[in-house]
């Protein structure tokens, strides 16, 4: 058995559904494409992951020789109905950027230990484009929705790239889009029209982008220096009940139909979490609820309780359910003006006598300008 064969065997033993190997040569086409989209991807190009630098592995790590691409599928999980449409499947599965002291975190750790035991060094600090690396390594193809697809699990897959200092046996690339030419269901189904053309995503329209990145330290500050925490009104209306991520373009894809129909494995931890999950509790949660229910399945991207609470307020407003009005009134009295602002928006969205009476009273005492603007808009909407 060759070294490459041993590596692939170990990856499969650890639970990866596929593994491929490619060169660590520069991803020239990725660099060119990302460079041509600086108007919409400026936040990404400039962030700490340094994607343009990572796309040229040998420049930052001259010892880099190969990339091992690992695919972990989660399409087999029968995700709880109570969480579907609120939290993206990848986050529920806890396999995207897994925490170190978890089963999914241990998997990649064990794989890297195996490489070390076989005299292979992992090049640190190199973040390559995972989807393109997987296609170069022959284990993934593309979809018009911008996702990578792996046989047996569709686009419900997490890809991990491991850059190493050893020349290995390379696989035949599969850099192609296998969607039917006349299929554009994902484009038509995107709630905000974020998929502007096959393979072309405008992230600032994407629901997932808006419920993730509109927080301090993620996006460049506003012209006045204030952090970007505002989600546009038209985006809020289309977020539905989603508080972390969005799966619409994957759910409607015909290429995912077969794997979704076969999802049958219950995740008992998710079932327990779903029993405890409640939008009203997220809206007014304390640290204990956050640590017990929210953080274990939503630790990616969002870095503060206040943003989960904000997103919950939007979801509650979109529910149009008057049972939440007392919870929103509680949130509208919060010390954090961001929470008050979005609670007011949600009250206006739901409407009804109790909500409008409260907004009229709040209008007499609220002193934050953003909250006052939201009160005015809510009252005008309900005249």
Secondary structure by P-SEA (a helix, b strand, c coil): ccaaaaaaaaaaaacccccbbbbcccaaaaaaaaaacccccccccccccaaaaaaacccccccccbbbbbbbbcccccccccccccccccccccccccccccaaaaaaaaaaaaaaaaccccccccccaaaaaaaaacccccccccccccccccccbbbbbbbbccccccccccccccccccccccccccccccccccccccccccaaaaacccccccccccccccccccccaaaaaacccccccccccccccccaaaaaaacccccaaaaaaaaaccccccccccaaaaacccccccccccccaaaaaaaaaaaaaaaccccaaaaaaaaaacccaaaaaaaaaaaaaaccaaaaaaaaaaaaccccaaaaaaaaaaaaaac
